[in-house]
Amino acid sequence: MKKGWKEKFKTPYGYIVYILILPAIILLGLYSIFPPIYSIVMSFFSWNMVDPSSVPQFVGLKNFFDIFKDINFIVAARNSIFFSAVTVAVEFVFGLGLALLVSQEIKGASIFRSFLLIPLVITPVVIGLLWRMIFNPSIGLFNYLLGFFNIPAQAWVAEPKLAMFAIIFVEIWQWTPFIMIVYVAGLKSLPTEPFEAAIVDGASRWQVFRYITFPLLMPVTIVILLIRIMDSFKVFDTIYVLTRGGPGISTEVFGLYIFKQGLKYFHVGKSSAATIIFVIVIFIISFFAIRKTLRVE
Amino acid sequence: MTEFLKKNKGKIIIYTIIIIIIIIYVILPLYELVITSFKYKIDTYMVPKIFLPDRFTLDNYLHVFGMDDIGLYFSNSIIVATSATIICLIVGFLAAYVLVRVKLPFNLSYSLTYWILLARMYPTIATIVPYFLLMKNLGLLDTRIALIITDTSFNLPFVIWLLMGLLKELPTELEEAARIDGCSTWQVITRITLPLVTPGLISTGTLTFIFTWNDFIFPLFLSSRYAKTLAVVLPGFLTDRDLLWGPMTALSTLMIIPVLILALIFQRYLVRGLTMGAIK
């Protein structure tokens, strides 16, 4: 038996590989094993982290029932879904559209791409605060520019419906360039034969797009779409500094709800339960994303 | 013939217009950021002069440099970002090498790869309560170490995935030759593979640095006084009492300079990183 064990673990590279991979496993576990297990366990308990008299009490599924009855949670879920749906849809439509218009002539490609990357690499906090300034009713650039179109100044961040528009606008501003980069690269990598054949056959531009370009871009579209949907659910920084989830709870999204429950009200159990639900949603989406990514390999 | 020329001219015009619109779209908010940092406070309210104020001032920057502990915050950002990057690269490179070159028993290579992708998907915000308690119990609240650990673990899946992609494209002949000549695995990794992937390591490290530099969530709840990074200092300028747009934009401008420079140099890598290698 002992001989068998040693043989099983032997690799052509020796045993050192296990040592080499160990630190990574520890750190990965720290990020992706420890927190979920903690959250799962604590979601069955009720505990106020800062109340010295409070001790974790087992409450079964009570936290989950509480959450689904909590209007804040329901609104947060609805906001998250609405936010993700709108931002991703607009980003992709604009990103793809612009990429199609531009992809033919790529002269200063690097310089152009550097511009497009700027909204992505700027610190999200900076972006959030910058747009808060731009959306400021009295001194903001947004209202100033609207003035040229005779649209009256709005209180973008103070009005519930407008605040949602504001955070959606910022997210779209940030990520549309990225989608554009993705599609420009994708379009460049497409084979030319189908297009040449189509033109010879007299296809209209719309037909070419619908029956050739779009289907050929499907693999790229699906992967990036799934990644973007997932990331748009995870948004936190920009919304936190732009609106804090306000006014009221009109822009509260999942991430903010978890944060408030956990580190503002210190309801560890509730926060953990919300986390679990959030993670399940993300994992369902990511499951499909991973399958696609690994299949490409 | 004229038909053809008309079509081409039209295309060039559309193309130029789009380029200009895109440039404005990206630059305008940035311009606003930078220009506000040079405005007198009273001038920020002069909306008609929003693009070109009558006068400029360095007061905002002086305000920022005069803040208590501002040097500390700067160095925190730098130290945390650099340390996390270095650790990620070392740990990530070794792990990536094993995952790509070695066929581990029990189908571990596949499982670990799958796990790494899953880990990348895990939302950071979901780690805040467990991490807070962990750091509290370790007595590491408000320390740079706490931030370095959390930022490293957060970036690691990314780094491993990118380096795996890199190593896969590396031809193995040199390594095989070295091993036949009797080199140990460690020697092969450090003497042969490492020099070859150095450019890739630098690019991946840049990505990690940018993400850590920009990180807001971890410092938000893990630091309170001594370990604050620039990212959490920023919102402090906008309080209920006063909205200090000037100093805020000044610090923001300073803060994004390193990131913009890095992004310019390593842009191809950024795209690769952000799309998880789906686009090269």
Chai-1 contact restraints between the chains, C-beta under 6 A:
chainA,res_idxA,chainB,res_idxB,connection_type,confidence,min_distance_angstrom,max_distance_angstrom,comment,restraint_id
A,K8,B,P105,contact,1.0,0.0,6.0,A-B,restraint_1
A,F9,B,P105,contact,1.0,0.0,6.0,A-B,restraint_2
A,T11,B,V102,contact,1.0,0.0,6.0,A-B,restraint_3
A,Y13,B,V102,contact,1.0,0.0,6.0,A-B,restraint_4
A,Y13,B,T185,contact,1.0,0.0,6.0,A-B,restraint_5
A,G14,B,T185,contact,1.0,0.0,6.0,A-B,restraint_6
A,I16,B,T185,contact,1.0,0.0,6.0,A-B,restraint_7
A,V17,B,V98,contact,1.0,0.0,6.0,A-B,restraint_8
A,V17,B,V102,contact,1.0,0.0,6.0,A-B,restraint_9
A,L20,B,L94,contact,1.0,0.0,6.0,A-B,restraint_10
A,L20,B,V98,contact,1.0,0.0,6.0,A-B,restraint_11
A,I21,B,A95,contact,1.0,0.0,6.0,A-B,restraint_12
A,I21,B,V98,contact,1.0,0.0,6.0,A-B,restraint_13
A,P23,B,V91,contact,1.0,0.0,6.0,A-B,restraint_14
A,A24,B,V91,contact,1.0,0.0,6.0,A-B,restraint_15
A,A24,B,A95,contact,1.0,0.0,6.0,A-B,restraint_16
A,L27,B,S153,contact,1.0,0.0,6.0,A-B,restraint_17
A,L27,B,L156,contact,1.0,0.0,6.0,A-B,restraint_18
A,L28,B,A119,contact,1.0,0.0,6.0,A-B,restraint_19
A,L30,B,S153,contact,1.0,0.0,6.0,A-B,restraint_20
A,Y31,B,A119,contact,1.0,0.0,6.0,A-B,restraint_21
A,Y31,B,S153,contact,1.0,0.0,6.0,A-B,restraint_22
A,Y31,B,F154,contact,1.0,0.0,6.0,A-B,restraint_23
A,S32,B,A119,contact,1.0,0.0,6.0,A-B,restraint_24
A,S32,B,Y122,contact,1.0,0.0,6.0,A-B,restraint_25
A,P35,B,T127,contact,1.0,0.0,6.0,A-B,restraint_26
A,P35,B,P130,contact,1.0,0.0,6.0,A-B,restraint_27
A,Y38,B,P130,contact,1.0,0.0,6.0,A-B,restraint_28
A,L101,B,I18,contact,1.0,0.0,6.0,A-B,restraint_29
A,V102,B,I18,contact,1.0,0.0,6.0,A-B,restraint_30
A,E105,B,Y15,contact,1.0,0.0,6.0,A-B,restraint_31
A,R113,B,Q267,contact,1.0,0.0,6.0,A-B,restraint_32
A,S114,B,L264,contact,1.0,0.0,6.0,A-B,restraint_33
A,S114,B,Q267,contact,1.0,0.0,6.0,A-B,restraint_34
A,F115,B,V26,contact,1.0,0.0,6.0,A-B,restraint_35
A,L117,B,A263,contact,1.0,0.0,6.0,A-B,restraint_36
A,L117,B,Q267,contact,1.0,0.0,6.0,A-B,restraint_37
A,L117,B,L270,contact,1.0,0.0,6.0,A-B,restraint_38
A,I118,B,V26,contact,1.0,0.0,6.0,A-B,restraint_39
A,V121,B,I210,contact,1.0,0.0,6.0,A-B,restraint_40
A,V121,B,V259,contact,1.0,0.0,6.0,A-B,restraint_41
A,V121,B,A263,contact,1.0,0.0,6.0,A-B,restraint_42
A,I122,B,I256,contact,1.0,0.0,6.0,A-B,restraint_43
A,T123,B,N214,contact,1.0,0.0,6.0,A-B,restraint_44
A,T123,B,A231,contact,1.0,0.0,6.0,A-B,restraint_45
A,V125,B,F216,contact,1.0,0.0,6.0,A-B,restraint_46
A,V125,B,A231,contact,1.0,0.0,6.0,A-B,restraint_47
A,V125,B,L234,contact,1.0,0.0,6.0,A-B,restraint_48
A,V126,B,S252,contact,1.0,0.0,6.0,A-B,restraint_49
A,V126,B,I256,contact,1.0,0.0,6.0,A-B,restraint_50
A,L130,B,P29,contact,1.0,0.0,6.0,A-B,restraint_51
A,L130,B,L33,contact,1.0,0.0,6.0,A-B,restraint_52
A,M133,B,W245,contact,1.0,0.0,6.0,A-B,restraint_53
A,I139,B,T44,contact,1.0,0.0,6.0,A-B,restraint_54
A,I139,B,Y45,contact,1.0,0.0,6.0,A-B,restraint_55
A,I139,B,V47,contact,1.0,0.0,6.0,A-B,restraint_56
A,L141,B,E32,contact,1.0,0.0,6.0,A-B,restraint_57
A,Y144,B,V47,contact,1.0,0.0,6.0,A-B,restraint_58
A,Y144,B,I50,contact,1.0,0.0,6.0,A-B,restraint_59
A,I181,B,V271,contact,1.0,0.0,6.0,A-B,restraint_60
A,V182,B,I279,contact,1.0,0.0,6.0,A-B,restraint_61
A,A185,B,I279,contact,1.0,0.0,6.0,A-B,restraint_62
A,V223,B,A278,contact,1.0,0.0,6.0,A-B,restraint_63
A,K234,B,P123,contact,1.0,0.0,6.0,A-B,restraint_64
A,F236,B,I125,contact,1.0,0.0,6.0,A-B,restraint_65
A,D237,B,F216,contact,1.0,0.0,6.0,A-B,restraint_66
A,V241,B,P235,contact,1.0,0.0,6.0,A-B,restraint_67
A,G255,B,I125,contact,1.0,0.0,6.0,A-B,restraint_68
A,I258,B,I125,contact,1.0,0.0,6.0,A-B,restraint_69
A,G262,B,I128,contact,1.0,0.0,6.0,A-B,restraint_70
A,G262,B,V129,contact,1.0,0.0,6.0,A-B,restraint_71
A,L263,B,F221,contact,1.0,0.0,6.0,A-B,restraint_72
A,V268,B,V129,contact,1.0,0.0,6.0,A-B,restraint_73
A,S271,B,V129,contact,1.0,0.0,6.0,A-B,restraint_74
A,T275,B,A126,contact,1.0,0.0,6.0,A-B,restraint_75
A,V279,B,A126,contact,1.0,0.0,6.0,A-B,restraint_76
A,I282,B,M121,contact,1.0,0.0,6.0,A-B,restraint_77
A,I282,B,P123,contact,1.0,0.0,6.0,A-B,restraint_78
A,S286,B,M121,contact,1.0,0.0,6.0,A-B,restraint_79
A,I290,B,L117,contact,1.0,0.0,6.0,A-B,restraint_80
